[in-house]
Amino acid sequence: MLALFIQSIYNIVDSYFVSQYSAEGLTALSIIYPIQLLMTALATGTGAGLNILIFRMDGEGKTDIQHHIVKNGILTGIFNSLIFVIFGTLFIGIYYHISSNSDLVRTEGIQYAKIISLFSFGMFIEANCTKILQAKGNMFLPMYAQIAGAITNVILDPILIFGKFGFPMLGIQGAAIATIIGQWLL
């Protein structure tokens, strides 16, 4: 539950800062939010299944096969990421053309969605690695990593969206980059 909440913080923070940048950007984020929620649910659900399986193998004393479970979990994360890379590069334009009549909303939304989907690898691998650590009894490192990623996103959003401290103003693309950096830090 905490993992889903922290992942939701990324979209809430992005929405807050992007709304100060442009109304069209906020609309673009609102349109992609269900896709981001689906990504988060798939990543968290896969990680939870991995966690349960590893924990079960520990309980049954079958620790010798856990490396296969971990390897398959990482491969599943890569596969899940590839699904969204394909969707984000091939079909996101269609999705935005169905969802909005505004050319600016479409343009900004497609740019944001492509960045988020192309670099979704970090979110999927993080979810699986977090759950692997938790299955082995390490609850604190995953929690601290998720909090650090969310804080990084909160700090980077205004810097990258509005171009503070010598960074160029990136608008909605800055929000996507801040989200990716926060997720990859996990």
C-alpha positions, 0 to 999 in steps of 0.5 A: 500500500505504501509503495502504491502511495509513493508511486502516486506521489510522483503523479500528484507532484508532477500535476501540481507543478505542471498546473503552474506551468500550463493548463494544457500540460495538466490535461495531458498528465490527467490523460496519461494518469490511467496508463501510469497507474496501470504501470504501477499496478503491474510493477507492484503486483509482479513484485508482490508475487515475486516476494510471496514466492521467495518467502514461500521458498524460504519457509519450505527450505528451498533456498537453492532455487531462489536464484532462479526465481530472482532471475525470472523476476528480473526478466519479467520486469524487463518484459513488462517494461518492454510492453510499455516501451512498445505501447509508448512508442507505437500507440501513445499518439493514437491514445492521445488523439482519441483522448483530446482535441487540443493539439497542444495537449496531444503534443505535450502528452505524447512527449511526457508519455514517451519519456515515461514509457521509454524509461519505465525499466527503472520502475519495473526493476525497482519494484521487483528488487524492492520486493526481493529485499523485503522477502529476505527481511530487509524492509528499511532499505526499500522504504528509504529508497522509495522515499528518497526517489519521491523526495528527488522528484519533488525537488527536481520537478520545479527545477526542470519544469521552470528552468531554475539554477541554470537548467533550461526550462523543459516544461512537461518534459521536465516533469517526466525527466524528474519522475524517471530520475526519482524512479531510477534512484530507487 
